[in-house]
Amino acid sequence: MAEKRKFKKRYCKYCEAKIDYIDYKDMNLYKHSLSERYKIMPRRLTGNCKVHQDMVTDAIKRARHIALVPYIVDRKQVTQYSLD
């Protein structure tokens, strides 16, 4: 049988920083939860807890609605956008 892979335990960055609310205008807070194509990354990859993942998701959706974060990024446009 194959050995079970051992991964390091991922911790919620927001719980460690004791953040109560994630604002959609502060892109520095949630930019590590976006992929290079601006998709929302799942909890298993980011290590966020359920409460903070829901807040991140709502903040990103609000930021998309007012055009701070793009909805769709094509392969050709990936290099044009940046979160800096």
PyRosetta script that sets phi, psi and omega in degrees:
from pyrosetta import init, pose_from_sequence

init()
pose = pose_from_sequence("MAEKRKFKKRYCKYCEAKIDYIDYKDMNLYKHSLSERYKIMPRRLTGNCKVHQDMVTDAIKRARHIALVPYIVDRKQVTQYSLD")
pose.set_psi(1, 149.6)
pose.set_omega(1, 178.2)
pose.set_phi(2, -75.3)
pose.set_psi(2, 145.2)
pose.set_omega(2, 178.5)
pose.set_phi(3, -73.7)
pose.set_psi(3, 146.8)
pose.set_omega(3, 178.4)
pose.set_phi(4, -74.3)
pose.set_psi(4, 132.7)
pose.set_omega(4, -179.4)
pose.set_phi(5, -72.7)
pose.set_psi(5, 141.6)
pose.set_omega(5, 178.6)
pose.set_phi(6, -108.2)
pose.set_psi(6, 119.0)
pose.set_omega(6, 178.3)
pose.set_phi(7, -108.9)
pose.set_psi(7, 152.3)
pose.set_omega(7, 176.6)
pose.set_phi(8, -73.6)
pose.set_psi(8, 149.6)
pose.set_omega(8, -179.3)
pose.set_phi(9, -69.8)
pose.set_psi(9, 130.2)
pose.set_omega(9, 179.1)
pose.set_phi(10, -96.8)
pose.set_psi(10, 136.0)
pose.set_omega(10, -178.9)
pose.set_phi(11, -112.0)
pose.set_psi(11, 151.6)
pose.set_omega(11, 178.8)
pose.set_phi(12, -72.5)
pose.set_psi(12, 120.7)
pose.set_omega(12, -179.0)
pose.set_phi(13, -66.7)
pose.set_psi(13, -30.0)
pose.set_omega(13, -178.3)
pose.set_phi(14, -76.4)
pose.set_psi(14, -34.3)
pose.set_omega(14, 176.7)
pose.set_phi(15, -68.9)
pose.set_psi(15, -38.5)
pose.set_omega(15, 178.8)
pose.set_phi(16, -66.0)
pose.set_psi(16, -36.3)
pose.set_omega(16, 179.8)
pose.set_phi(17, -85.5)
pose.set_psi(17, -3.4)
pose.set_omega(17, 179.8)
pose.set_phi(18, 56.4)
pose.set_psi(18, 50.9)
pose.set_omega(18, 178.7)
pose.set_phi(19, -93.0)
pose.set_psi(19, 126.5)
pose.set_omega(19, -178.1)
pose.set_phi(20, -91.3)
pose.set_psi(20, -31.6)
pose.set_omega(20, -175.7)
pose.set_phi(21, -141.1)
pose.set_psi(21, 136.9)
pose.set_omega(21, 178.2)
pose.set_phi(22, -106.3)
pose.set_psi(22, 114.5)
pose.set_omega(22, -176.7)
pose.set_phi(23, -86.8)
pose.set_psi(23, 140.1)
pose.set_omega(23, -177.6)
pose.set_phi(24, -70.7)
pose.set_psi(24, -18.6)
pose.set_omega(24, -179.1)
pose.set_phi(25, -82.8)
pose.set_psi(25, -19.0)
pose.set_omega(25, -179.1)
pose.set_phi(26, -94.9)
pose.set_psi(26, 89.5)
pose.set_omega(26, -175.4)
pose.set_phi(27, -70.7)
pose.set_psi(27, -20.0)
pose.set_omega(27, 179.0)
pose.set_phi(28, -67.3)
pose.set_psi(28, -25.6)
pose.set_omega(28, 179.8)
pose.set_phi(29, -71.2)
pose.set_psi(29, -42.8)
pose.set_omega(29, -172.3)
pose.set_phi(30, -110.5)
pose.set_psi(30, 10.7)
pose.set_omega(30, -177.6)
pose.set_phi(31, -70.9)
pose.set_psi(31, -23.0)
pose.set_omega(31, 177.0)
pose.set_phi(32, -78.2)
pose.set_psi(32, -7.4)
pose.set_omega(32, 177.1)
pose.set_phi(33, -95.0)
pose.set_psi(33, 4.4)
pose.set_omega(33, 177.7)
pose.set_phi(34, -110.2)
pose.set_psi(34, 142.6)
pose.set_omega(34, 175.9)
pose.set_phi(35, -82.3)
pose.set_psi(35, -179.7)
pose.set_omega(35, -179.4)
pose.set_phi(36, -67.8)
pose.set_psi(36, -18.8)
pose.set_omega(36, 175.9)
pose.set_phi(37, -102.3)
pose.set_psi(37, 17.4)
pose.set_omega(37, 175.9)
pose.set_phi(38, 63.6)
pose.set_psi(38, 32.7)
pose.set_omega(38, 171.6)
pose.set_phi(39, -92.7)
pose.set_psi(39, 150.2)
pose.set_omega(39, 179.0)
pose.set_phi(40, -76.4)
pose.set_psi(40, 124.9)
pose.set_omega(40, -178.2)
pose.set_phi(41, -81.2)
pose.set_psi(41, 145.3)
pose.set_omega(41, -177.5)
pose.set_phi(42, -74.7)
pose.set_psi(42, 166.6)
pose.set_omega(42, -178.7)
pose.set_phi(43, -61.6)
pose.set_psi(43, -35.7)
pose.set_omega(43, -176.7)
pose.set_phi(44, -66.5)
pose.set_psi(44, -22.5)
pose.set_omega(44, 178.0)
pose.set_phi(45, -93.0)
pose.set_psi(45, -37.9)
pose.set_omega(45, -177.5)
pose.set_phi(46, -87.0)
pose.set_psi(46, -27.3)
pose.set_omega(46, -178.4)
pose.set_phi(47, 84.5)
pose.set_psi(47, 10.0)
pose.set_omega(47, 179.9)
pose.set_phi(48, -70.4)
pose.set_psi(48, 151.0)
pose.set_omega(48, 173.7)
pose.set_phi(49, -78.9)
pose.set_psi(49, 170.2)
pose.set_omega(49, -176.0)
pose.set_phi(50, -60.9)
pose.set_psi(50, -44.5)
pose.set_omega(50, -177.2)
pose.set_phi(51, -63.5)
pose.set_psi(51, -47.3)
pose.set_omega(51, -177.9)
pose.set_phi(52, -73.9)
pose.set_psi(52, -31.0)
pose.set_omega(52, 176.2)
pose.set_phi(53, -64.9)
pose.set_psi(53, -38.6)
pose.set_omega(53, 176.2)
pose.set_phi(54, -64.4)
pose.set_psi(54, -40.6)
pose.set_omega(54, 178.3)
pose.set_phi(55, -66.1)
pose.set_psi(55, -39.8)
pose.set_omega(55, 178.0)
pose.set_phi(56, -63.4)
pose.set_psi(56, -44.2)
pose.set_omega(56, -179.9)
pose.set_phi(57, -61.4)
pose.set_psi(57, -45.5)
pose.set_omega(57, 178.6)
pose.set_phi(58, -63.9)
pose.set_psi(58, -40.5)
pose.set_omega(58, -179.5)
pose.set_phi(59, -65.1)
pose.set_psi(59, -41.2)
pose.set_omega(59, 179.8)
pose.set_phi(60, -67.8)
pose.set_psi(60, -40.2)
pose.set_omega(60, 178.9)
pose.set_phi(61, -65.7)
pose.set_psi(61, -38.1)
pose.set_omega(61, 176.6)
pose.set_phi(62, -67.4)
pose.set_psi(62, -40.3)
pose.set_omega(62, 178.8)
pose.set_phi(63, -66.0)
pose.set_psi(63, -34.5)
pose.set_omega(63, 175.8)
pose.set_phi(64, -67.2)
pose.set_psi(64, -37.7)
pose.set_omega(64, -177.9)
pose.set_phi(65, -63.9)
pose.set_psi(65, -36.7)
pose.set_omega(65, 178.8)
pose.set_phi(66, -99.7)
pose.set_psi(66, 16.0)
pose.set_omega(66, 170.8)
pose.set_phi(67, 69.5)
pose.set_psi(67, 31.9)
pose.set_omega(67, 170.3)
pose.set_phi(68, -83.5)
pose.set_psi(68, -30.8)
pose.set_omega(68, 178.7)
pose.set_phi(69, -125.5)
pose.set_psi(69, 134.2)
pose.set_omega(69, -178.9)
pose.set_phi(70, -72.0)
pose.set_psi(70, 150.0)
pose.set_omega(70, 175.6)
pose.set_phi(71, -73.9)
pose.set_psi(71, -50.1)
pose.set_omega(71, -173.6)
pose.set_phi(72, -126.6)
pose.set_psi(72, 135.9)
pose.set_omega(72, 175.0)
pose.set_phi(73, -127.2)
pose.set_psi(73, 122.6)
pose.set_omega(73, 177.2)
pose.set_phi(74, -77.3)
pose.set_psi(74, 168.2)
pose.set_omega(74, 178.0)
pose.set_phi(75, -61.5)
pose.set_psi(75, -35.9)
pose.set_omega(75, -178.3)
pose.set_phi(76, -72.9)
pose.set_psi(76, -26.9)
pose.set_omega(76, -176.0)
pose.set_phi(77, -94.9)
pose.set_psi(77, 0.9)
pose.set_omega(77, -176.2)
pose.set_phi(78, -62.0)
pose.set_psi(78, -38.7)
pose.set_omega(78, -177.3)
pose.set_phi(79, -77.9)
pose.set_psi(79, -18.4)
pose.set_omega(79, -178.7)
pose.set_phi(80, -75.5)
pose.set_psi(80, -37.3)
pose.set_omega(80, -178.4)
pose.set_phi(81, -87.0)
pose.set_psi(81, 144.7)
pose.set_omega(81, 172.6)
pose.set_phi(82, -146.7)
pose.set_psi(82, 156.3)
pose.set_omega(82, -178.7)
pose.set_phi(83, -93.5)
pose.set_psi(83, 5.3)
pose.set_omega(83, -177.8)
pose.set_phi(84, -73.7)
pose.dump_pdb("model.pdb")
